[in-house]
């Protein structure tokens, strides 16, 4: 499970042997969330992350969308 970013205490990971659509897992001290990454950023699952961390994660994902998609393609070839 490659960690592709660590910012402001949040870890952004892409799990190997995962599934489509393109998405990223975000881990905080309080929990984990999963976001779909495409034309829009969409929260798919939240397991205990605080609302302020969700908003921060969304912002970081938006700013790094190209990197996340590139890393996804490196892993899955799609």
DOTITOR-543416 format. One record per residue: x, y, z of N, C-alpha, C in turn. Coordinates in steps of 0.1 Angstrom, whole numbers. Layout:
// residues N
+-------+-------+-------+-------+-------+-------+-------+-------+-------+
:  n_c1 :  n_c2 :  n_c3 : ca_c1 : ca_c2 : ca_c3 :  c_c1 :  c_c2 :  c_c3 :
+-------+-------+-------+-------+-------+-------+-------+-------+-------+
:     X :     Y :     Z :     X :     Y :     Z :     X :     Y :     Z :
...
+-------+-------+-------+-------+-------+-------+-------+-------+-------+
END
This chain:
// residues 78
+-------+-------+-------+-------+-------+-------+-------+-------+-------+
:  n_c1 :  n_c2 :  n_c3 : ca_c1 : ca_c2 : ca_c3 :  c_c1 :  c_c2 :  c_c3 :
+-------+-------+-------+-------+-------+-------+-------+-------+-------+
:     8 :   -12 :     0 :     0 :     0 :     0 :     9 :    12 :     0 :
:    12 :    17 :   -12 :    21 :    29 :   -13 :    14 :    41 :    -7 :
:    22 :    48 :     2 :    18 :    61 :     7 :    23 :    72 :    -3 :
:    14 :    79 :   -10 :    19 :    88 :   -20 :    20 :   103 :   -15 :
:    14 :   106 :    -4 :    15 :   119 :     2 :    14 :   118 :    17 :
:    21 :   127 :    24 :    18 :   129 :    39 :    19 :   144 :    41 :
:     7 :   150 :    44 :     6 :   164 :    46 :    -3 :   167 :    58 :
:     1 :   176 :    66 :    -7 :   181 :    78 :   -12 :   169 :    86 :
:    -4 :   159 :    88 :    -8 :   147 :    96 :   -17 :   137 :    89 :
:   -20 :   140 :    76 :   -29 :   130 :    68 :   -20 :   122 :    59 :
:   -22 :   109 :    58 :   -15 :   100 :    49 :   -25 :    96 :    38 :
:   -20 :    98 :    26 :   -28 :    95 :    14 :   -22 :    82 :     8 :
:   -30 :    72 :     6 :   -25 :    59 :     2 :   -34 :    53 :    -9 :
:   -27 :    46 :   -18 :   -34 :    38 :   -28 :   -31 :    23 :   -25 :
:   -41 :    15 :   -22 :   -39 :     1 :   -18 :   -38 :    -7 :   -31 :
:   -28 :   -16 :   -31 :   -27 :   -25 :   -42 :   -37 :   -36 :   -41 :
:   -41 :   -42 :   -53 :   -52 :   -52 :   -53 :   -65 :   -46 :   -49 :
:   -67 :   -33 :   -52 :   -80 :   -26 :   -49 :   -88 :   -27 :   -61 :
:   -97 :   -18 :   -63 :  -107 :   -18 :   -73 :  -109 :    -4 :   -79 :
:  -116 :    -4 :   -90 :  -120 :     9 :   -96 :  -132 :    14 :   -89 :
:  -136 :    26 :   -90 :  -130 :    37 :   -97 :  -117 :    42 :   -90 :
:  -110 :    51 :   -97 :   -98 :    57 :   -92 :  -102 :    64 :   -78 :
:   -95 :    60 :   -68 :   -97 :    66 :   -55 :   -85 :    65 :   -46 :
:   -85 :    72 :   -35 :   -74 :    73 :   -26 :   -79 :    72 :   -12 :
:   -72 :    65 :    -3 :   -75 :    63 :    11 :   -67 :    74 :    19 :
:   -74 :    80 :    28 :   -68 :    90 :    36 :   -69 :    86 :    51 :
:   -57 :    86 :    58 :   -57 :    82 :    72 :   -53 :    94 :    80 :
:   -61 :    95 :    91 :   -58 :   105 :   101 :   -56 :    99 :   115 :
:   -53 :   106 :   125 :   -52 :   100 :   138 :   -66 :    95 :   143 :
:   -77 :   100 :   138 :   -90 :    96 :   142 :   -97 :    85 :   134 :
:   -92 :    83 :   122 :   -99 :    74 :   113 :   -94 :    73 :    99 :
:  -102 :    69 :    90 :   -99 :    67 :    76 :  -110 :    71 :    67 :
:  -108 :    76 :    56 :  -118 :    80 :    46 :  -113 :    75 :    32 :
:  -123 :    74 :    23 :  -119 :    70 :     9 :  -126 :    80 :     0 :
:  -118 :    85 :    -9 :  -123 :    95 :   -19 :  -122 :    91 :   -33 :
:  -132 :    92 :   -41 :  -131 :    90 :   -55 :  -124 :   102 :   -61 :
:  -115 :    99 :   -71 :  -108 :   110 :   -77 :  -110 :   110 :   -92 :
:  -116 :   120 :   -97 :  -120 :   122 :  -111 :  -122 :   136 :  -114 :
:  -132 :   139 :  -123 :  -135 :   153 :  -126 :  -139 :   160 :  -113 :
:  -145 :   153 :  -104 :  -149 :   158 :   -91 :  -143 :   149 :   -80 :
:  -141 :   154 :   -68 :  -136 :   147 :   -57 :  -149 :   143 :   -49 :
:  -151 :   130 :   -46 :  -163 :   126 :   -39 :  -159 :   117 :   -28 :
:  -164 :   120 :   -16 :  -162 :   112 :    -4 :  -171 :    99 :    -6 :
:  -164 :    88 :    -5 :  -171 :    75 :    -7 :  -174 :    68 :     7 :
:  -164 :    69 :    16 :  -165 :    63 :    29 :  -158 :    72 :    39 :
:  -164 :    73 :    51 :  -157 :    80 :    62 :  -159 :    71 :    75 :
:  -147 :    67 :    80 :  -147 :    58 :    92 :  -140 :    66 :   103 :
:  -147 :    76 :   108 :  -142 :    83 :   120 :  -134 :    96 :   118 :
:  -132 :   100 :   106 :  -124 :   112 :   104 :  -133 :   124 :   107 :
:  -127 :   134 :   113 :  -134 :   146 :   117 :  -137 :   155 :   105 :
:  -148 :   162 :   105 :  -152 :   170 :    94 :  -141 :   180 :    89 :
:  -134 :   186 :    98 :  -123 :   195 :    94 :  -112 :   187 :    86 :
:  -109 :   175 :    90 :   -99 :   167 :    83 :  -105 :   162 :    69 :
:  -118 :   160 :    68 :  -124 :   156 :    55 :  -122 :   168 :    46 :
:  -125 :   180 :    50 :  -124 :   192 :    42 :  -110 :   194 :    37 :
:  -100 :   192 :    47 :   -86 :   194 :    44 :   -82 :   184 :    34 :
:   -86 :   171 :    36 :   -82 :   161 :    26 :   -88 :   163 :    12 :
:  -100 :   168 :    11 :  -106 :   171 :    -2 :   -98 :   182 :    -9 :
:   -94 :   192 :    -1 :   -86 :   203 :    -7 :   -72 :   198 :   -12 :
:   -66 :   190 :    -4 :   -53 :   184 :    -8 :   -54 :   175 :   -20 :
:   -64 :   167 :   -20 :   -67 :   158 :   -32 :   -69 :   167 :   -44 :
:   -77 :   177 :   -43 :   -79 :   186 :   -55 :   -66 :   192 :   -60 :
:   -58 :   196 :   -51 :   -45 :   202 :   -55 :   -35 :   192 :   -61 :
:   -37 :   179 :   -57 :   -28 :   169 :   -61 :   -34 :   158 :   -70 :
:   -45 :   161 :   -76 :   -53 :   152 :   -84 :   -45 :   145 :   -95 :
:   -37 :   153 :  -102 :   -29 :   147 :  -113 :   -19 :   137 :  -107 :
:   -12 :   140 :   -96 :    -3 :   130 :   -90 :   -10 :   117 :   -86 :
:   -22 :   119 :   -80 :   -29 :   107 :   -75 :   -33 :    98 :   -87 :
:   -38 :   104 :   -97 :   -42 :    96 :  -109 :   -30 :    90 :  -116 :
:   -19 :    97 :  -117 :    -7 :    92 :  -122 :    -2 :    80 :  -114 :
:    -2 :    81 :  -101 :     2 :    69 :   -93 :    -7 :    58 :   -94 :
:   -20 :    60 :   -95 :   -30 :    50 :   -97 :   -27 :    42 :  -110 :
:   -24 :    50 :  -121 :   -22 :    43 :  -134 :    -9 :    35 :  -133 :
:     1 :    40 :  -126 :    14 :    32 :  -124 :    11 :    19 :  -117 :
:     2 :    18 :  -108 :    -1 :     6 :  -101 :   -10 :    -3 :  -109 :
:   -21 :     3 :  -115 :   -31 :    -5 :  -121 :   -30 :    -6 :  -137 :
:   -22 :     4 :  -142 :   -21 :     4 :  -157 :   -33 :     8 :  -164 :
:   -42 :    15 :  -158 :   -55 :    19 :  -165 :   -56 :    34 :  -165 :
+-------+-------+-------+-------+-------+-------+-------+-------+-------+
END
